[in-house]
Every structure is written in structure tokens, then in C-alpha cells.
Amino acid sequence: MEKIKFEVMSKIAKTNFKTVNIKKLSKIDTISPPSVFVGSKLRYPNVNVGILSPLEKEENAWIFDAPHYWAKEDFQVGDVVKLRDNLLNSRFRSNVHSVRSKIKNKFMNIVKEIAIASKPVDMEIELKNKMYFAREKDRVLLHQGLKAPLKKAKIVSNVKVHQAVDKIINDEIKSGEGLGILYKKGFDENVLSKILSVGVMGLKKDKKMVPTRWSITATDDTLAKQILEQVREHKWVEDYGLFFGEFMGNQYLIMFFPGVWSYELFELYYPGSSWNPGTEIKASTDDEGFYGRKSYASNCVGGYYAARLPIVEYLNKIKRQASVLVIRLETPSYWAALGVWVVRESVKKALQKNMKFNSREELLEGVKKIAKIKYNFDVDYILGKSKLLKRLRTERSLREWF
């Protein structure tokens, strides 16, 4: 795997597509990673739909869309930016309901096949006119480097589809149920969000495309809610736990308190980080109680759901439930927004390092020390604003009184 990373990154390092005369490049023989993109900037239900592919044939094309691998191999922000800058989003316009249309759309059929394929497919692509470079900033999505309108597209290799995926897309079951079934069979959230986005899941009468930014959050949210049905039945954690870690300049402090399920997230954006060009720290927060949220987490948006999923996965694995307080510190090292997969993978890494304490007071003292020593951050203000901690103090007082 390390050899693959070296070969692909070395090849990209030798190429700067911004200086190549891409105006003359209109026909491409390429390999598309199992990745497509459904935009959300047109007036819904109209959408831009794109096929993501390298500009030339690349044996290891899957590496251009492999968040789990990037995290495992400790890719840095610049590594992912280089990979994604060398992707082409060849796109066309469609309507989210076109998947149910009796009129066959050739481009739409190709997009579906790419999304459900179990490995990259060989492609021939012809563009209407020149490509242009656009690195757009987004809190949920991975960016695509080059864009161009699609004129012709053809798959020139066999498309292999996993038997479980084929069954789900042809059965009359709701999309949420289908996501749960595939998740239990080992399909990760990155793959599932793509399948959901192209409109092949769900009851026949309800099938429609879902913009990629929505499908990512919907997948994180749906899977977490299904897992929480089991977590809420588990016993409380026995210890007060502190988990901490860092990935791509995103530092996490995760506190587990014995109690029923609840979750609160604070995100702090340092000056110079991807979402804070100012000179002062900015912050946002969202939370939920035992029965979850009734509205969208509009402050932390997709990061709220991306951080929650690995936490409930961990709790279900150890067969416990807890009240969970999470603090994310986004530092200047995270200089380019890469999407919520970074949040998901950062939390997974943080959950690998933990300390145990005998009481809430000891845990809070521990988090203050770790935050100061490792991250040079004073958490007192955040802890004082926490709704979760306030509730825990109140509940404890009531239990002691009774």
C-alpha cells in the first residue's frame, strides 16, 4: 500500500495541470474511480451530475477517492489536495426525478453504473469545450479540481456489482433500510453515500437522485440512528473516559460520562484555519438528548453527524452507552477544507487513545491538563458553556437529594 501511495503521489508531483494546455484536451481515455457527484447549486430539483476521473489512465484510480486509505496512511492536507486537483468532473444537467423517467438517459445510466461498481471502470470521455479549474470551499464535500461539460461518455470495460448491492437496488425496500443492510455487510459510509446519491435505492415510486452533500449527511445520520437503537439498550459506561487525538490539524477531546445517551459538540476554528480567515477564534455548537434531535444541526452542520457516527459505533462495539461531550479544535494546519470525512476519520483516530478517571471532577481536571499540554488550549470557557455538563450536575444533585 505504501508503494502505491508513493507511485501515485510521485506521478502527480511531476504534473501540474494548471500549466498544461488543457484547452486542447477534449477526448480522454481514463479510469474512473467509483465516484460521482450530484450538485446542489442549481434550482432544485435540477442538478449538475458529474463523473469524476483522472485525466489519464491510472492503474490505482481508486486512490483518488479513498478517505479510509488516506487516514490509514496519514495523508496530509496537501496530499489530498494534489489528488483531488488532478480529478476531472465531466458533468451534465439533469433532474433528480429523471431516474424514474421512462425516457432512458444514457449519461444517467453510466453514472449509476460507476456509483454501484465494486471497482473502477474504464471510460472514454469527450468534452463539449475546455476545462476550467475551480477549487471550491465546502464544509461537507471533497472538492474536485477541474470541471467541464460532458459531450459523450462510454464505459469500455465490464462493470462488476456486488451481489448485495444488486439485491438492494432491485428490492422494494426503503433507502434507510437498504443503507443499514449494506452497512452490516461491511460497506463503508463513503460508498453508501454515493449509492444513495444516484437514486438507485428506495421504493420504486420514491427513487430520486440526492445531492452529494445531502447524501453524505443523510448516510451518517441514518446509520447512527439505527445503531443508537441498540446503544440506548446498553448499560452505562463504568468509568469516566477521556479520548484525544489529531489528524490533519483537527484536534479532538472526547469525554465519556456514565449516563444515558446524550451528545454535545463544540467546534472551534482558529484564525488561519480553513473556515476562519479572521483574527479571533470562532465557535459553533449543537447537541442532543436521549431521544435525539428533531431539527437539523444547523451550527455544526455535517460535522455534527460525521463525528457522532464513529462515537456510536464505538459505544455499540463495547456494548455501553454514555453522555458524550466532544471538543474539536480546527487549527491553521487544516488550511484547506476537505469535507466531513476528515471529521469522521479524526474522531476514529481519537477513539484509539484514552485515559480513565474515577469521577467527573477528575475527568474535567484531566481534560484541562491534556488540552493545555498537548494543544495549548484553555477549555474552561467551553466547559462552562456546556449544556450536557449542566444537565449532569443537576441530575447528580437530584439523585443525591433523593
C-alpha positions as CSV (number, residue, x, y, z in Angstrom):
1,M,0.0,0.0,0.0
2,E,2.8,2.4,0.9
3,K,4.4,1.7,-2.6
4,I,1.0,2.5,-4.3
5,K,0.8,5.8,-2.4
6,F,4.4,6.7,-3.4
7,E,3.9,5.8,-7.1
8,V,0.7,7.8,-7.4
9,M,1.9,10.8,-5.5
10,S,5.2,10.9,-7.3
11,K,3.4,10.8,-10.7
12,I,1.1,13.7,-9.6
13,A,4.0,15.7,-8.2
14,K,5.6,15.7,-11.7
15,T,2.4,17.0,-13.3
16,N,0.9,20.4,-12.9
17,F,-2.3,20.5,-14.8
18,K,-2.7,24.3,-14.3
19,T,0.2,24.7,-16.7
20,V,-0.8,22.1,-19.2
21,N,-2.7,23.4,-22.2
22,I,-6.0,21.8,-21.2
23,K,-7.8,24.0,-23.8
24,K,-6.9,21.5,-26.4
25,L,-7.7,18.4,-24.4
26,S,-11.3,17.3,-25.3
27,K,-11.1,13.5,-25.6
28,I,-9.9,11.4,-22.7
29,D,-9.3,7.6,-22.2
30,T,-9.4,7.2,-18.5
31,I,-10.3,5.0,-15.5
32,S,-13.0,6.4,-13.3
33,P,-12.8,5.7,-9.5
34,P,-16.2,4.5,-8.2
35,S,-17.1,8.2,-7.7
36,V,-19.7,10.5,-9.0
37,F,-21.0,13.9,-7.9
38,V,-24.5,15.3,-7.7
39,G,-24.5,19.0,-7.2
40,S,-26.9,21.2,-5.2
41,K,-26.3,24.7,-6.6
42,L,-28.9,24.7,-9.4
43,R,-32.5,25.4,-8.6
44,Y,-33.7,22.1,-7.2
45,P,-34.9,19.6,-8.5
46,N,-32.5,20.4,-11.3
47,V,-28.9,19.3,-10.6
48,N,-25.5,19.0,-12.1
49,V,-24.3,15.4,-12.3
50,G,-20.7,14.6,-12.7
51,I,-18.4,11.7,-13.5
52,L,-15.1,12.1,-11.5
53,S,-12.0,10.7,-13.2
54,P,-8.2,11.2,-13.6
55,L,-7.1,13.0,-16.8
56,E,-5.4,9.8,-18.0
57,K,-5.4,6.1,-17.3
58,E,-4.2,5.4,-13.8
59,E,-4.0,1.8,-12.6
60,N,-4.7,2.7,-9.0
61,A,-7.6,5.1,-9.8
62,W,-9.4,4.1,-6.5
63,I,-6.8,6.1,-4.5
64,F,-8.4,9.4,-5.8
65,D,-11.5,8.7,-3.7
66,A,-10.3,6.7,-0.7
67,P,-10.8,8.6,2.6
68,H,-10.3,5.4,4.7
69,Y,-7.0,4.8,3.0
70,W,-5.9,8.4,3.3
71,A,-6.5,8.3,7.0
72,K,-4.8,4.9,7.5
73,E,-1.7,6.1,5.6
74,D,-1.7,9.5,7.4
75,F,-2.0,11.6,4.2
76,Q,-1.5,15.3,4.9
77,V,-3.8,18.1,3.6
78,G,-1.5,18.8,0.7
79,D,-1.5,15.1,-0.4
80,V,-5.3,15.1,-0.7
81,V,-5.4,18.5,-2.4
82,K,-3.0,17.3,-5.0
83,L,-5.0,14.1,-5.7
84,R,-8.3,16.0,-6.0
85,D,-6.8,18.8,-8.1
86,N,-6.0,16.1,-10.7
87,L,-9.6,14.9,-11.0
88,L,-11.9,15.9,-13.8
89,N,-15.6,16.4,-13.1
90,S,-17.2,16.0,-16.5
91,R,-20.8,16.9,-15.9
92,F,-24.2,17.3,-17.4
93,R,-27.5,18.7,-16.2
94,S,-30.4,16.5,-15.1
95,N,-33.4,16.4,-12.8
96,V,-33.5,14.4,-9.6
97,H,-36.6,12.6,-10.8
98,S,-35.0,11.5,-14.1
99,V,-34.1,8.1,-12.5
100,R,-37.8,7.3,-12.7
101,S,-38.3,8.6,-16.2
102,K,-39.4,6.2,-18.9
103,I,-37.1,8.0,-21.3
104,K,-33.6,6.5,-21.0
105,N,-30.8,8.9,-20.2
106,K,-27.5,7.4,-21.4
107,F,-25.4,9.6,-19.2
108,M,-27.6,8.9,-16.1
109,N,-27.2,5.1,-16.7
110,I,-23.4,5.5,-16.9
111,V,-23.4,7.5,-13.6
112,K,-25.4,4.8,-11.9
113,E,-23.1,2.0,-13.1
114,I,-20.0,3.9,-11.9
115,A,-21.5,4.5,-8.4
116,I,-22.5,0.9,-7.8
117,A,-19.4,-0.7,-9.4
118,S,-17.3,-2.6,-7.0
119,K,-14.1,-1.4,-8.7
120,P,-13.0,1.4,-11.1
121,V,-14.2,1.1,-14.7
122,D,-12.5,2.1,-18.0
123,M,-14.0,5.2,-19.6
124,E,-13.9,7.1,-22.8
125,I,-15.0,10.8,-22.3
126,E,-15.4,13.6,-24.8
127,L,-16.0,17.2,-23.6
128,K,-18.1,19.9,-25.1
129,N,-15.5,22.6,-24.5
130,K,-12.4,23.5,-22.4
131,M,-11.9,22.5,-18.8
132,Y,-11.6,25.1,-16.0
133,F,-10.0,24.8,-12.6
134,A,-12.2,25.6,-9.5
135,R,-11.3,24.6,-6.0
136,E,-14.5,25.4,-4.2
137,K,-14.6,25.6,-0.4
138,D,-17.2,23.4,1.3
139,R,-17.7,22.1,4.9
140,V,-19.2,18.7,3.8
141,L,-17.8,17.9,0.3
142,L,-14.5,16.9,-1.1
143,H,-13.5,19.3,-3.9
144,Q,-13.0,18.5,-7.5
145,G,-10.1,20.2,-9.3
146,L,-11.2,20.5,-13.0
147,K,-14.7,20.8,-14.5
148,A,-16.0,20.7,-18.0
149,P,-19.4,20.0,-19.7
150,L,-19.8,16.4,-20.9
151,K,-20.4,15.7,-24.6
152,K,-20.0,11.9,-24.8
153,A,-19.2,9.2,-22.4
154,K,-18.8,5.4,-22.7
155,I,-17.9,2.6,-20.4
156,V,-15.4,0.3,-22.2
157,S,-14.9,-2.4,-19.5
158,N,-17.2,-4.8,-17.7
159,V,-19.0,-3.4,-14.7
160,K,-18.9,-5.6,-11.7
161,V,-21.6,-5.1,-9.0
162,H,-21.5,-6.7,-5.6
163,Q,-24.4,-9.2,-5.2
164,A,-25.6,-7.4,-2.0
165,V,-25.8,-4.1,-3.8
166,D,-27.6,-5.6,-6.8
167,K,-30.2,-7.1,-4.5
168,I,-30.8,-3.9,-2.5
169,I,-31.3,-1.7,-5.6
170,N,-33.7,-4.2,-7.1
171,D,-35.8,-5.0,-4.0
172,E,-38.8,-2.9,-2.8
173,I,-37.3,-1.6,0.4
174,K,-36.8,1.9,1.8
175,S,-33.5,3.6,1.3
176,G,-32.8,3.8,5.1
177,E,-33.3,0.0,5.5
178,G,-31.1,-0.6,2.4
179,L,-28.3,1.5,3.9
180,G,-28.5,-0.5,7.1
181,I,-28.3,-3.8,5.4
182,L,-25.3,-2.9,3.3
183,Y,-23.6,-1.3,6.3
184,K,-23.9,-4.5,8.3
185,K,-22.3,-6.3,5.3
186,G,-19.2,-4.2,5.5
187,F,-19.9,-1.3,3.1
188,D,-18.5,1.9,4.5
189,E,-20.3,5.3,4.7
190,N,-18.3,6.7,1.7
191,V,-19.5,4.0,-0.6
192,L,-23.1,4.1,0.7
193,S,-23.5,7.9,0.3
194,K,-22.5,7.5,-3.4
195,I,-25.0,4.7,-4.0
196,L,-27.7,6.8,-2.2
197,S,-26.9,9.9,-4.3
198,V,-27.6,8.4,-7.7
199,G,-31.2,7.4,-6.9
200,V,-31.0,3.6,-7.1
201,M,-32.1,2.9,-3.6
202,G,-35.6,3.1,-2.0
203,L,-39.1,2.2,-3.1
204,K,-39.6,2.4,-6.9
205,K,-42.2,5.2,-6.6
206,D,-39.8,7.3,-4.4
207,K,-36.5,6.8,-6.1
208,K,-34.7,10.1,-7.0
209,M,-31.2,11.4,-7.0
210,V,-29.9,13.1,-3.9
211,P,-27.3,15.9,-4.0
212,T,-24.0,14.5,-2.7
213,R,-23.8,16.9,0.2
214,W,-27.2,15.7,1.4
215,S,-26.4,12.1,0.8
216,I,-23.3,12.2,2.9
217,T,-25.1,13.7,5.9
218,A,-28.1,11.5,5.4
219,T,-25.9,8.4,5.4
220,D,-24.1,9.5,8.6
221,D,-27.4,10.3,10.3
222,T,-29.3,7.2,9.2
223,L,-26.6,4.8,10.3
224,A,-26.1,6.5,13.6
225,K,-29.8,6.5,14.4
226,Q,-30.0,2.7,13.6
227,I,-27.0,2.0,15.9
228,L,-28.4,4.2,18.6
229,E,-31.5,1.9,18.9
230,Q,-29.1,-0.7,20.2
231,V,-26.9,1.7,22.2
232,R,-29.8,3.0,24.2
233,E,-30.4,-0.5,25.5
234,H,-26.8,-1.0,26.8
235,K,-25.6,-0.3,30.4
236,W,-23.8,2.9,31.2
237,V,-20.0,3.1,30.8
238,E,-18.4,2.3,34.2
239,D,-15.5,4.8,34.0
240,Y,-15.2,8.5,33.2
241,G,-13.2,8.4,29.9
242,L,-11.1,10.9,28.0
243,F,-10.2,10.2,24.4
244,F,-7.9,12.5,22.4
245,G,-6.2,12.7,19.1
246,E,-5.3,14.7,16.0
247,F,-5.5,14.3,12.2
248,M,-4.7,16.9,9.5
249,G,-4.7,19.7,12.1
250,N,-8.1,18.7,13.6
251,Q,-7.6,18.1,17.3
252,Y,-10.3,16.2,19.3
253,L,-11.1,15.9,23.0
254,I,-13.9,13.4,23.6
255,M,-15.3,12.9,27.1
256,F,-17.5,9.9,28.1
257,F,-19.6,10.3,31.3
258,P,-21.7,7.4,32.8
259,G,-25.3,8.2,32.0
260,V,-28.0,7.8,29.3
261,W,-27.1,8.7,25.7
262,S,-26.6,12.4,25.0
263,Y,-24.2,14.2,22.8
264,E,-22.8,17.7,22.5
265,L,-20.3,19.0,20.0
266,F,-18.2,22.2,20.2
267,E,-16.2,23.2,17.2
268,L,-13.6,25.9,17.5
269,Y,-12.0,27.4,14.4
270,Y,-8.6,29.0,14.9
271,P,-7.6,32.1,12.9
272,G,-5.9,30.9,9.7
273,S,-7.8,27.5,9.6
274,S,-10.0,26.6,6.6
275,W,-13.1,28.3,8.0
276,N,-11.7,31.2,9.8
277,P,-9.8,33.9,7.8
278,G,-10.2,36.3,10.7
279,T,-8.0,37.1,13.7
280,E,-10.2,35.7,16.5
281,I,-11.3,32.1,17.4
282,K,-14.8,31.3,16.1
283,A,-17.0,28.7,17.6
284,S,-20.2,26.7,17.0
285,T,-22.1,24.1,18.9
286,D,-25.1,21.7,18.7
287,D,-26.4,18.9,21.0
288,E,-29.0,16.2,21.5
289,G,-30.5,14.3,24.4
290,F,-31.5,10.7,24.8
291,Y,-34.1,10.7,22.0
292,G,-32.0,12.6,19.5
293,R,-32.6,15.8,17.6
294,K,-35.9,16.9,15.9
295,S,-34.2,19.5,13.7
296,Y,-31.0,19.8,11.6
297,A,-27.8,20.7,13.4
298,S,-27.5,24.0,11.6
299,N,-24.5,25.3,13.5
300,C,-22.0,22.5,13.1
301,V,-23.9,21.1,10.0
302,G,-22.4,17.9,8.5
303,G,-19.5,17.7,11.0
304,Y,-22.1,17.1,13.8
305,Y,-23.3,13.9,12.2
306,A,-19.8,12.8,10.9
307,A,-18.4,13.0,14.5
308,R,-21.4,11.2,16.0
309,L,-21.3,8.1,13.8
310,P,-17.9,6.7,14.9
311,I,-18.8,7.5,18.6
312,V,-22.0,5.4,18.5
313,E,-20.1,2.7,16.6
314,Y,-17.6,2.6,19.4
315,L,-20.2,2.5,22.1
316,N,-22.1,-0.3,20.4
317,K,-18.8,-2.2,20.0
318,I,-18.2,-2.1,23.8
319,K,-21.9,-2.6,24.5
320,R,-22.3,0.6,26.6
321,Q,-24.0,4.0,26.4
322,A,-22.7,7.3,27.7
323,S,-23.2,11.0,27.8
324,V,-20.6,12.3,25.3
325,L,-19.0,15.8,25.2
326,V,-16.8,16.5,22.1
327,I,-14.5,19.5,21.5
328,R,-13.0,19.9,18.1
329,L,-10.1,22.4,17.6
330,E,-9.6,23.2,13.9
331,T,-6.1,24.7,13.7
332,P,-4.2,26.5,10.9
333,S,-2.7,23.2,9.8
334,Y,-6.1,22.4,8.4
335,W,-5.7,25.1,5.7
336,A,-7.9,23.6,3.0
337,A,-11.5,22.4,3.6
338,L,-11.6,18.7,2.5
339,G,-15.1,17.6,3.7
340,V,-16.6,15.9,6.7
341,W,-14.7,12.6,6.0
342,V,-11.8,14.4,7.9
343,V,-14.1,14.8,10.9
344,R,-15.1,11.1,10.8
345,E,-11.6,9.8,10.5
346,S,-10.2,12.2,13.1
347,V,-12.7,11.0,15.6
348,K,-11.9,7.4,14.8
349,K,-8.2,8.1,15.5
350,A,-9.0,9.9,18.7
351,L,-11.0,7.0,20.0
352,Q,-7.8,4.9,19.9
353,K,-6.2,6.8,22.8
354,N,-8.0,7.1,26.1
355,M,-7.5,7.8,29.8
356,K,-9.8,6.6,32.6
357,F,-10.9,8.6,35.7
358,N,-12.8,7.7,38.8
359,S,-15.1,10.8,38.9
360,R,-16.4,13.6,36.8
361,E,-14.2,16.1,38.7
362,E,-11.1,14.1,37.9
363,L,-12.1,13.8,34.2
364,L,-12.6,17.5,33.9
365,E,-9.3,18.2,35.5
366,G,-7.7,15.7,33.2
367,V,-9.2,17.3,30.1
368,K,-7.9,20.7,31.2
369,K,-4.4,19.4,31.6
370,I,-4.4,17.4,28.3
371,A,-5.8,20.4,26.4
372,K,-3.2,22.7,27.8
373,I,-0.2,20.4,27.5
374,K,-0.9,18.8,24.1
375,Y,-2.9,21.5,22.3
376,N,-2.1,24.7,24.3
377,F,-5.8,25.4,24.7
378,D,-7.8,26.5,27.8
379,V,-11.1,24.6,27.9
380,D,-12.6,26.3,30.9
381,Y,-14.9,28.6,28.9
382,I,-16.2,25.7,26.8
383,L,-16.8,23.5,29.8
384,G,-18.7,26.4,31.5
385,K,-21.0,26.7,28.4
386,S,-21.8,23.0,28.1
387,K,-25.5,22.1,28.4
388,L,-24.5,18.5,28.8
389,L,-22.3,19.2,31.9
390,K,-25.0,21.4,33.4
391,R,-27.6,18.6,33.0
392,L,-25.2,16.1,34.5
393,R,-24.6,18.3,37.6
394,T,-28.4,18.8,38.0
395,E,-29.1,15.0,37.7
396,R,-26.4,14.2,40.2
397,S,-27.8,16.7,42.7
398,L,-31.3,15.3,42.4
399,R,-30.0,11.7,42.9
400,E,-28.1,12.8,46.0
401,W,-31.1,14.6,47.3
402,F,-33.4,11.6,46.9
